[in-house]
Amino acid sequence: MEKKLFIDALKEGQQVDDLFLVKSVRLAETRAGKPYLQLVFADRSGDIGGPAWDNAEALEKICIPGKVVRVSGAVQIYRDKLQLRVDHIEAADQANLKMENYLAASSRNPASMESELDQRLSEIADPFLSKLLHKIFHQTEVGERFQHAPAAKGIHHAYRGGLLEHSLSMARVASLLAGHYQTVEKDLVIAGALLHDIGKTVELQSEVGVIDYTDIGRLKGHVVIGSEFLASVAAEIEDFPKELLVHLQHLVLSHHGRQEFGSPVVPMTAEALLLSFIDDMDAKMSLVDQLSTKLKADGPTWSDYQRSLERYILLKPTLDGSDHAETKAEDDGPGSTRQHTLF
């Protein structure tokens, strides 16, 4: 069976019989004590949740996260969101699947992003920052994983290549804003943009489209992991300035902006303040972009309530559809100041 229907095209009332990746599965009980499965299915275009009310325990053996299954059911609205009411699930032959249909990935070309990263590294004038960045991104396993890692488990840039896309987006904005404020060291804030989430290469693991936390990721978190990693790499560079390392670590440790948001310290330098604002902005605007690309209406439309933003958003369709960001990326080139994902 070939996959023909993608999640971003589903509409209320539509009957579905197609292949989807199992993203998550949870065995639950109704108030009457009857077991059912709460499922989330995914493909390259997005994900959709839904219940399987019958044969829950038998279906649980088929619905393994990371496996593709054949699902039949109906699309319905539940709490202002589309969900798939499952009527039947059966195992699919995993051998002949085109996995690119099921794995979400950055819309940007990987080679284009790698080229832009190298361009950013070449622009760093500080010799120690330059050595550190080149060593991390070209001589470590973490740097290799950075190219393909997701930036989050959900909400923003939660797909293959999302971490690099997010970090490059932040570096672009950092380059623009650093030149506007005289108190900001441009090299330092750009380095912070590229390194602030480096710990996510260890905090998160992505296997067959399923993103989850590692044990060390849950126990330490990416800000601590990233800070420790910077110290270990800097220790391998002769005469690396201790003060510079402390400022870099402060950027990583404080980039969430507030302690209640997961930072052990709040930003206390000009670069750290700016970086935390850019990170927050890029994450939120990426979410708005994702919602906008999924619009089916021709004009402005209100989104569902966005819990992460604590508000509804009035969305406008993107100019050129889902490929708009990548087209601009290719046209502008790595040295351009045009921002791909925010504006």
C-alpha positions, 0 to 999 in steps of 0.5 A: 500500500502506498501512502496517499494522504497527508495529515496537513490535508485532513478535514473534518468529516473525512474518512481515512484509510492510509499509512501513518507513523505511530508517534506515541501511544498511551493505554487509558481507561474510560470512567466506566473502567473500559481500556482504550488507547490514546494515540498520536499519529504522524507523517512528514506534514504534521501529527494528529491525535485520537482515540481507539476505543475498542480492542485497546490491549490487542492494538497496543501490541501493534501500535509501537512508537516509530512503527508505521501502521495502516489506520482507518477512521474518521476525522472529527473536531475535539476541543477545537482541534482535529483528531482521528477517531480510529475504527481499525488499525493493522500492522504494515510491512515496514520493509518497503516504506518510503520513510521520507513520507513519515519523518518531519524535517526542516524545509531548508536544504541541509547543504544550504544550512551547512554552508551558512554555518561555515559562513557564520564561523568564518565571520568570527574575528575573535581567535579563541571563539573561532577555534572553539566553534570550529572545533565543536562543529567540525571535530566533535561527535556533538557537532556532527549530531548538531547538523541533524538534531531536532531543537525540541520535543514539541512546539518549535523546530521539533524535526530533523535539522530543526536545531541547526535551522533554529540556531542559524535563524538566531545567529542571523538576528543576532548579527543584525541586532548586535550592530545596533547596540554599542554595548554588545560584543557581536562575536560573543552573541553570535557564538551564543546563538550557535551554541545556546542549545548545543546540549540538546544533542545529548538531551534529546534522542530522535529515533524513526521520527519519535523524539524523546528525552535521554536519561541524562537529558532528564536528569541534567537538562540541556542548559547544564549539559551545554555549559559542561560541554563548552568547558570540556572543549575549551580545556583542549584549547591552549590558553583559552581565556577563563573569563571568555569561557565564563561569559559563554557559559553564562549565555548558555545557562541564562538563555531561557531568560527566567529561572522559572523557565529553566535557567539556573541564572537570569541574563546578567550581561548585554549579550545574555539579555539580547540572546534570551530575547532572540531565542524567545522571539524565534521560537514563537515566530517559528510556531506562528510560521508553522501555523500559517503554512497549514492555513487552508483559507485564502484570508486571515484566520484565527488559530486554535488557542495556543497554550504555549503562547496563552492566546489565539493568533490571527494568522495570514497565509504565507506568500508562496506556500510551504516552500516559501522559507526554503526558496528565500534561503536559496535566493538570498545565500548564506551571507544575506541579512534577510531572515528566513523564518521570522519575517 
